[in-house]
Amino acid sequence: MHDKYMLAALAQSTKALPECLPNPPVGCVIVHSGKIVAVGYTRSPGKHHAEADALTQIQGQNLHFLQMYVTLEPCSFKGRTPSCALAIAPQPEAS
């Protein structure tokens, strides 16, 4: 089952080339109840990474119980774009 979604994420990653260079070509698939509900790939430098690209397609929806398949681990730092790790799993605000 997971193979199918990873293959779909790999297919998305091929769409990133050559636009994403010099960044790596990354693909992302978001699944809910066995159905692909969003896809994404890394855009040109300074634009959305694969995860953010896919997350924009499901903005405003309940993000609980979704599975995300990504061909490279999400970035955890803020550079030209915000942290993908924080976009996927936001941290509670400090009081």
C-alpha positions as CSV (number, residue, x, y, z in Angstrom):
1,M,0.0,0.0,0.0
2,H,2.7,2.5,1.0
3,D,4.7,1.6,-2.2
4,K,1.8,3.0,-4.3
5,Y,2.0,6.4,-2.6
6,M,5.8,6.6,-2.6
7,L,5.8,5.9,-6.3
8,A,3.2,8.7,-6.8
9,A,5.5,11.0,-4.8
10,L,8.5,10.0,-7.0
11,A,6.4,10.8,-10.1
12,Q,5.8,14.2,-8.6
13,S,9.5,14.8,-8.0
14,T,10.2,14.3,-11.7
15,K,8.0,17.3,-12.4
16,A,10.4,19.5,-10.4
17,L,13.2,19.3,-12.9
18,P,14.7,21.5,-14.1
19,E,12.7,24.2,-12.3
20,C,13.9,23.3,-8.8
21,L,17.7,23.4,-9.5
22,P,20.0,23.8,-7.7
23,N,17.6,22.4,-5.0
24,P,16.9,18.6,-5.1
25,P,13.8,17.4,-7.0
26,V,11.3,16.5,-4.3
27,G,7.8,15.1,-4.6
28,C,5.0,14.9,-2.1
29,V,1.6,13.1,-1.9
30,I,-1.0,13.6,0.9
31,V,-3.4,10.8,1.5
32,H,-6.7,10.6,3.4
33,S,-8.6,7.3,3.8
34,G,-6.6,5.7,1.0
35,K,-7.2,8.5,-1.5
36,I,-4.7,11.0,-2.7
37,V,-6.1,14.4,-1.8
38,A,-3.1,16.6,-2.7
39,V,0.2,16.5,-4.6
40,G,3.2,18.8,-4.9
41,Y,6.7,19.2,-6.0
42,T,9.6,21.6,-5.3
43,R,9.3,24.8,-7.3
44,S,12.1,27.2,-8.2
45,P,14.5,28.4,-5.5
46,G,12.6,30.7,-3.1
47,K,9.2,29.2,-4.0
48,H,7.3,26.4,-2.4
49,H,8.9,23.1,-1.5
50,A,7.0,19.9,-2.3
51,E,5.3,19.7,1.1
52,A,4.2,23.4,1.1
53,D,3.0,23.0,-2.5
54,A,0.8,20.1,-1.5
55,L,-0.4,21.7,1.7
56,T,-1.7,24.7,-0.2
57,Q,-4.2,22.4,-1.9
58,I,-5.8,21.4,1.3
59,Q,-5.7,24.7,3.2
60,G,-8.5,25.2,5.6
61,Q,-9.3,21.5,5.8
62,N,-8.9,19.3,8.9
63,L,-5.3,18.1,8.7
64,H,-5.8,15.3,11.2
65,F,-5.5,11.7,10.1
66,L,-3.7,12.5,6.9
67,Q,-0.6,10.7,5.7
68,M,2.2,12.5,3.9
69,Y,4.6,10.7,1.6
70,V,7.7,12.8,0.7
71,T,10.8,11.7,-1.3
72,L,13.2,13.7,1.0
73,E,12.9,14.6,4.7
74,P,11.3,18.0,5.2
75,C,13.6,20.9,5.9
76,S,13.6,22.1,9.5
77,F,15.1,25.6,9.1
78,K,13.9,28.9,7.7
79,G,15.9,30.0,4.7
80,R,14.3,31.6,1.6
81,T,11.2,29.7,2.5
82,P,9.6,28.8,5.9
83,S,10.4,25.5,7.6
84,C,8.4,22.6,6.0
85,A,8.6,20.6,9.2
86,L,6.8,23.4,11.1
87,A,4.2,23.7,8.3
88,I,3.5,20.0,8.6
89,A,3.5,19.8,12.4
90,P,3.2,23.4,13.9
91,Q,4.5,23.8,17.4
92,P,2.2,25.3,20.0
93,E,2.9,28.9,20.7
94,A,4.9,29.7,23.9
95,S,2.9,31.5,26.6
